[in-house]
Amino acid sequence: MEKVGNIAGPLLGYEVLTAFFMEASFLGIMLFGKDRVSERVHLISTVLVVVGTTFSAFWILSLNSWMQTPAGYEIRDGIFYATDWWQIIFNPSFPYRMTHMLLASLLTSAFMIAGISAWRILRSKDGPSTCGYCCVLV
């Protein structure tokens, strides 16, 4: 971080400002407000958690991709300085890494839902879970 902090710091700061706060706030509503808010608010909070998580992945993968295929910088006295933020954020490997991450997350979620659904069908459990915390295994 002594060498690349001028680039890594802002990217992680953007992640915190655009994603982490939104994700954390609406995750609380999604998990603990199910019985306290309307179904519509619960659905909106769930969608906003997904959006926040996607923004978070965007910024984190942008930094990780830049570390693997750096672009848009210059080195002065051994310290990295940004010359073009667009090249830094959308570096050569970023589109492939972001696509891979989003598809992997979607497939993982789909297989988890399919597995839980299969488990519930085999146990002859009908209807929604009654535990109140989005837990479908009880």
C-alpha positions in Angstrom: 0.0 0.0 0.0 3.0 2.3 0.4 3.5 2.1 -3.4 0.0 1.8 -4.8 -2.1 3.5 -2.1 -2.8 6.4 -4.5 -4.8 4.0 -6.7 -5.9 1.3 -4.3 -7.2 3.7 -1.6 -9.7 5.6 -3.8 -11.0 2.3 -5.3 -11.6 0.8 -1.9 -13.1 4.1 -0.7 -15.6 4.0 -3.7 -16.5 0.5 -2.6 -17.3 1.6 0.9 -19.2 4.7 -0.2 -21.3 3.2 -3.0 -21.8 -0.3 -1.9 -20.9 -1.2 1.7 -23.2 1.3 3.4 -26.2 0.4 1.2 -25.6 -3.3 1.5 -25.2 -3.2 5.3 -28.3 -1.0 5.9 -30.7 -3.0 3.7 -29.3 -6.4 4.9 -30.5 -5.4 8.4 -34.0 -4.7 7.0 -34.0 -7.8 4.9 -32.9 -10.2 7.8 -34.5 -8.6 10.9 -37.4 -6.6 9.5 -39.3 -9.4 7.7 -42.1 -9.4 10.3 -41.8 -5.6 10.9 -42.1 -4.2 7.4 -44.4 -4.9 4.5 -43.6 -7.5 1.9 -43.0 -4.8 -0.6 -40.4 -3.1 1.6 -38.8 -6.5 2.3 -38.6 -7.2 -1.4 -37.1 -3.8 -2.2 -34.5 -4.2 0.6 -33.6 -7.6 -0.8 -33.1 -6.2 -4.3 -31.0 -3.3 -2.9 -28.8 -5.8 -1.1 -28.2 -7.6 -4.4 -27.4 -4.2 -6.1 -25.1 -3.2 -3.3 -23.3 -6.6 -3.5 -22.9 -6.2 -7.2 -21.4 -2.7 -6.7 -19.1 -4.1 -4.1 -17.9 -6.8 -6.5 -17.4 -4.2 -9.2 -15.0 -2.0 -7.2 -13.2 -4.9 -5.5 -12.7 -6.7 -8.8 -11.6 -3.5 -10.5 -8.8 -3.1 -8.0 -7.9 -6.8 -8.1 -7.9 -6.8 -11.9 -5.8 -3.6 -11.9 -3.2 -5.4 -9.7 -3.0 -8.2 -12.2 -3.1 -6.1 -15.4 -2.2 -2.6 -14.5 -3.1 0.3 -16.8 -3.5 4.0 -16.6 -0.7 4.9 -14.2 2.8 6.2 -14.0 5.5 5.6 -11.5 7.3 8.6 -9.9 10.0 8.0 -7.3 8.8 4.4 -6.8 5.2 5.4 -6.1 2.2 4.7 -8.5 0.1 7.7 -9.6 -3.1 7.6 -11.6 -3.0 9.1 -15.1 -6.4 7.8 -16.4 -9.0 6.5 -14.0 -11.1 5.0 -16.8 -8.1 2.8 -17.8 -7.5 1.9 -14.1 -11.1 0.9 -13.5 -11.8 -0.8 -16.8 -8.4 -2.4 -17.2 -7.8 -5.3 -19.7 -8.8 -8.2 -17.5 -11.7 -6.5 -15.7 -14.6 -7.4 -18.0 -13.7 -11.1 -17.9 -13.3 -11.2 -14.2 -16.6 -9.3 -13.5 -18.5 -11.6 -15.9 -17.0 -14.6 -14.3 -17.9 -13.4 -10.8 -21.5 -12.5 -11.6 -22.1 -15.8 -13.4 -20.5 -17.8 -10.6 -22.6 -16.0 -8.0 -25.8 -16.6 -10.1 -25.0 -20.3 -10.6 -24.1 -20.8 -6.9 -27.4 -19.2 -5.8 -29.4 -21.2 -8.4 -27.9 -24.5 -7.2 -28.4 -23.6 -3.6 -32.1 -22.8 -4.2 -32.5 -26.0 -6.2 -30.9 -28.1 -3.5 -33.0 -26.6 -0.7 -36.1 -27.0 -2.9 -35.2 -30.7 -3.5 -34.6 -31.3 0.2 -38.0 -29.8 1.0 -39.8 -31.9 -1.7 -38.1 -35.1 -0.4 -39.3 -34.2 3.2 -42.8 -33.3 2.0 -42.6 -29.8 3.4 -45.2 -27.5 1.8 -45.5 -23.7 2.0 -43.1 -21.1 3.3 -40.8 -21.6 6.3 -42.2 -20.4 9.6 -38.9 -19.5 11.4 -39.2 -15.8 10.4 -35.6 -15.3 9.3 -35.7 -16.4 5.7 -34.6 -19.9 6.8 -36.2 -22.6 4.6 -34.7 -25.6 6.3 -36.8 -25.5 9.4 
